[in-house]
Amino acid sequence: MNPRLPAEWEAQDGVLLAWPHEGTDWAYMMDDVRPVFVEIIRHITRFERVVLTAPNAADAAGFLAAAGVDMTRVTVCEMPNNDTWARDFGPLTVIYNNQPVLLDFGFNGWGLKFPANHDNLISKRLKDQGALVPNLKTIGLIFEGGSIESDGLGTILTTSACLLSPNRNPQLDRSEIEQAMASMLGARRVLWLNHGCLAGDDTDSHIDTLARICPDNAIVYQACDNPLDEHYPELKLMEEELKAFRAPDGAPYRLLPLPWPKARFDDQARRLPATYANFLVINGAVLAPTYGDPENDVKALACIGQAFPGREVIAINCLPLIEQHGSLHCVTMQLPAGVLS
């Protein structure tokens, strides 16, 4: 039997996050970023559990408890972490013979850009501490959770800029990467985007910043309607690629464009990668990033709600997160049903 990579909207046990601390790049803005993590964790625990890694478990647990988080729904596991992008170093869960199996891919800091010695060991350490139940299988490839989208039925959506990056798996060409995804993730077909990028993005165009597969053959994607914006040409070309894709039944995908958020810059006038596509689907809800842009924030929440009818859409102010070039989905990794005890 082939493995199957579940869609994000399937049943979950919980979500994995890593706590921002003084040893991370967040050190200079801890008072701004920790409240964002608190809000994310607070809302997740309304629907499911949270597994949190931290170098000082008591410190992290105390901060969350003082903020009113339901700590009966949070497991804090003490271990070092370089950074907080759990989407990319956390385990990918596949279903094999009706049982979850954890895949522990190599993580090299998005193509050797940043230190990752601690983050690369987090999945194994979580398993060793008993936080994760299923078997953990170590995979000898560099692979990040933010680089792929799954419909749960064998379709993988990804970008060539990331998966064909020479600093990840230079020994593999496109067809060999497809073969690897077929054997490890059960991919029956791979949809490659050759266009789409965000200024300030360190991931080489992770798909979860650009376009997201949703139920009923829908794709929510980050559009740009301003011809004067530097992103306009690439995102227009990406849009044309999405229009050409076909769902498994041969019909075009139902495309839902997200509004273009107001440009945001750091204190050195560098563009930050604000994107509404970086939402997290959990049991009964979707946590959606907002960026202090009232008109477009509201439109984005409505668009995401259209893709996930019946789920509560919860806005999380992610302006602090994009200061370090990621957003809401990037700091989380869902743990499907059967992963936690």
C-alpha positions in Angstrom: 0.0 0.0 0.0 1.3 3.5 -0.9 1.6 6.2 1.8 -0.8 9.1 1.7 -0.1 12.7 2.8 -3.3 14.0 4.4 -4.7 17.3 3.5 -4.4 20.0 6.2 -8.1 20.1 6.8 -8.3 16.5 7.9 -8.7 15.6 11.5 -5.8 16.7 13.8 -4.6 15.8 17.3 -2.7 19.1 17.7 -0.2 21.6 16.4 3.5 21.8 17.0 5.2 25.2 17.7 8.6 26.3 19.0 8.9 29.1 21.6 10.7 32.3 20.8 13.5 33.0 23.2 16.6 35.1 23.7 18.8 32.7 21.7 16.7 33.2 18.6 16.5 36.0 16.0 13.5 37.3 18.0 15.7 38.4 20.9 15.4 42.1 20.0 11.6 42.1 19.8 10.5 39.5 22.4 7.8 41.8 23.8 6.2 42.0 20.4 6.4 38.4 19.2 5.6 36.4 22.3 2.0 37.8 22.4 1.5 36.6 18.8 2.5 33.1 19.9 0.2 33.3 22.9 -2.7 34.2 20.6 -2.0 31.4 18.2 -1.7 28.9 21.0 -4.7 30.2 22.9 -7.0 29.8 19.8 -5.6 26.4 18.9 -6.3 25.0 22.4 -9.9 25.9 21.9 -10.1 23.1 19.3 -7.2 20.7 19.8 -3.8 20.3 21.6 -0.5 22.1 21.3 3.0 20.6 21.5 5.5 23.4 22.3 9.3 23.1 22.3 11.4 25.4 24.4 14.9 25.4 25.9 13.3 26.4 29.2 10.0 24.6 29.6 9.1 26.3 32.9 9.7 29.7 31.5 7.5 29.1 28.4 4.8 27.4 30.5 4.8 30.2 33.0 4.4 32.8 30.4 1.5 31.0 28.7 -0.3 30.3 32.0 0.1 34.0 33.1 -1.6 34.9 29.8 -4.6 32.7 30.5 -3.8 29.8 28.1 -5.5 26.5 29.0 -2.3 24.6 30.0 -4.2 21.3 30.2 -4.1 21.4 26.4 -0.4 22.3 26.1 2.6 20.0 26.4 5.9 21.8 26.7 8.9 19.8 25.7 12.3 21.0 26.8 14.9 21.1 24.1 17.0 23.7 22.3 15.8 25.4 19.1 17.6 27.7 16.7 14.4 29.4 15.6 10.6 29.0 15.5 9.7 27.9 12.0 8.1 24.6 13.0 6.5 24.2 9.5 9.9 23.4 8.1 11.6 21.3 10.7 8.6 19.5 12.1 7.7 16.0 11.0 5.5 15.3 8.0 2.9 12.8 8.8 1.8 10.2 6.2 -0.8 7.5 6.5 0.5 4.0 5.8 -1.6 0.9 6.2 -4.2 3.1 8.0 -1.6 4.2 10.5 0.3 7.5 10.9 4.0 7.4 10.3 6.3 10.4 11.0 8.8 11.4 8.3 11.8 13.2 9.6 13.4 14.9 6.7 16.7 16.8 6.8 16.4 20.6 7.5 19.4 22.7 6.5 18.1 26.2 7.1 16.4 26.8 3.8 19.3 25.9 1.6 22.2 26.7 4.1 21.0 30.2 4.8 20.7 29.9 8.6 21.9 27.7 11.4 19.7 24.6 11.9 21.7 22.2 14.0 19.1 22.2 16.9 16.0 22.5 14.7 17.0 19.6 12.6 16.9 17.3 15.7 13.5 18.4 17.1 11.4 15.7 15.5 13.7 13.0 16.8 13.9 14.6 20.3 10.1 14.9 20.5 9.8 11.2 19.6 12.5 10.3 22.2 10.7 12.2 24.9 7.4 10.4 24.1 5.5 13.4 22.8 4.9 11.8 19.5 3.4 8.3 19.3 3.9 6.9 15.7 7.1 5.4 14.3 9.6 8.0 13.1 11.3 7.3 9.8 14.5 9.4 9.0 14.6 10.4 5.4 17.9 11.3 3.7 16.6 14.3 1.8 16.3 18.0 2.6 12.6 18.9 2.6 10.5 21.5 4.3 6.8 21.3 5.1 6.1 24.8 3.8 7.3 23.7 0.3 4.4 21.4 -0.4 0.6 21.4 -0.4 -1.5 18.2 -0.5 -5.1 17.5 -1.3 -5.0 14.2 0.6 -5.7 12.4 -2.6 -2.3 12.3 -4.2 -1.9 15.8 -5.7 1.1 17.8 -4.5 1.4 21.5 -5.3 4.9 23.0 -5.1 7.3 25.5 -6.6 10.4 24.8 -8.7 12.3 27.6 -7.1 12.3 25.8 -3.8 12.4 22.1 -4.6 15.0 22.5 -7.4 17.2 24.8 -5.3 20.9 23.7 -5.7 21.5 24.0 -2.0 18.9 21.4 -1.0 19.1 18.2 -3.1 21.5 19.0 -5.9 21.9 15.3 -6.8 18.2 15.1 -7.8 16.5 16.5 -10.9 12.8 17.3 -11.2 11.8 13.8 -12.2 13.8 12.2 -9.4 12.2 14.6 -6.9 8.8 13.6 -8.2 9.7 9.9 -7.8 10.8 10.6 -4.2 7.5 12.3 -3.5 5.7 9.4 -5.0 7.4 6.8 -2.8 7.5 8.8 0.4 4.3 11.0 0.2 2.2 8.9 -2.1 2.2 11.7 -4.8 0.3 10.6 -7.9 0.9 13.9 -9.6 2.9 17.0 -8.9 1.7 20.5 -10.0 4.8 22.7 -10.3 4.6 26.5 -10.2 7.5 28.2 -12.0 6.4 31.7 -11.0 5.5 33.5 -7.8 7.8 35.1 -5.2 7.7 37.6 -2.4 10.3 40.2 -1.5 11.9 39.4 1.8 11.1 35.7 1.6 14.0 33.4 2.7 12.5 30.2 1.6 12.9 30.3 -2.1 9.2 30.7 -2.7 7.5 28.2 -0.3 4.1 27.3 -1.7 2.4 28.2 1.6 3.2 31.8 1.0 1.7 31.8 -2.5 -1.1 29.2 -3.1 -3.0 26.8 -1.0 -5.0 23.7 -2.0 -8.5 23.8 -0.3 -11.5 21.4 -0.2 -13.6 20.8 -3.2 -10.9 21.5 -5.8 -10.4 25.1 -4.8 -7.1 26.9 -4.6 -6.7 30.1 -2.6 -3.8 32.2 -3.9 -2.0 35.5 -3.2 -3.0 37.9 -6.0 -1.5 41.3 -6.8 -3.8 43.9 -8.5 -1.3 46.8 -8.5 0.6 47.0 -11.8 3.1 49.4 -10.2 4.1 46.9 -7.5 7.3 44.9 -7.9 5.4 41.7 -7.4 2.8 42.2 -10.1 4.6 40.5 -13.0 5.5 37.3 -11.1 2.2 36.9 -9.4 0.3 37.5 -12.6 2.4 34.7 -14.3 1.7 32.5 -11.3 -2.1 33.2 -11.7 -1.9 32.1 -15.3 -0.2 28.9 -14.3 -2.9 28.2 -11.7 -5.6 28.8 -14.4 -4.0 26.1 -16.5 -3.9 23.5 -13.8 -6.6 20.8 -13.7 -8.1 19.0 -10.7 -8.0 15.2 -10.6 -11.4 15.1 -12.3 -10.0 17.1 -15.3 -11.9 20.3 -14.5 -10.2 23.6 -13.8 -9.6 24.5 -10.1 -11.9 26.9 -8.5 -9.5 29.8 -7.9 -10.1 32.3 -5.0 -7.7 35.3 -5.2 -6.6 36.9 -1.9 -6.3 40.7 -1.8 -2.9 42.2 -1.9 -1.9 43.5 1.5 -0.4 47.0 2.0 3.4 47.0 1.6 5.3 46.6 4.9 9.0 47.4 5.5 11.5 46.9 8.2 13.5 49.6 9.9 16.0 49.5 7.1 13.3 50.0 4.4 13.5 46.4 3.2 10.2 44.9 2.0 8.6 42.3 4.3 6.8 39.2 2.9 3.2 39.9 4.0 0.9 37.3 2.5 -2.6 36.2 3.4 -2.0 32.7 2.0 -0.1 31.7 5.1 -3.1 30.6 7.1 -3.4 27.5 9.3 -6.3 25.0 9.1 -7.2 23.3 12.4 -10.2 21.3 13.6 -13.3 23.5 13.1 -11.4 26.7 12.4 -8.8 28.5 10.3 -6.3 30.9 11.8 -5.6 33.6 9.3 -2.9 36.2 9.3 -3.7 39.9 9.2 -1.3 42.9 8.8 -3.0 46.0 10.1 -4.6 46.8 6.7 -8.3 46.9 7.7 -9.9 46.8 4.2 -7.7 44.0 2.8 -7.6 42.1 6.1 -11.4 41.9 6.1 -11.5 40.8 2.4 -8.8 38.2 3.1 -10.8 36.7 6.0 -13.9 36.5 3.8 -12.0 34.8 1.0 -10.6 32.2 3.3 -14.0 31.7 4.8 -15.4 31.0 1.3 -12.8 28.2 0.9 -13.6 26.7 4.3 -17.4 27.0 4.9 -18.5 26.0 8.3 -15.2 26.7 10.0 -14.6 29.7 12.2 -12.1 32.1 10.6 -9.9 33.7 13.4 -7.7 36.7 12.6 -4.2 36.8 14.1 -2.2 40.0 13.8 1.0 38.7 12.3 2.8 42.0 11.7 5.5 41.0 14.3 6.1 37.6 12.5 6.9 39.1 9.1 9.7 41.1 10.8 11.6 37.7 10.6 10.3 36.9 7.1 7.6 34.4 7.9 4.0 34.3 9.0 1.4 32.2 10.8 1.5 28.9 8.8 5.3 29.0 9.0 5.5 28.8 12.8 3.1 25.9 13.0 3.0 22.2 11.9 -0.3 20.3 12.2 -0.1 16.9 13.9 -2.8 14.6 12.3 -5.1 12.3 14.2 -3.1 9.5 15.9 0.1 11.4 16.3 -0.4 12.3 20.0 -1.1 9.9 22.8 
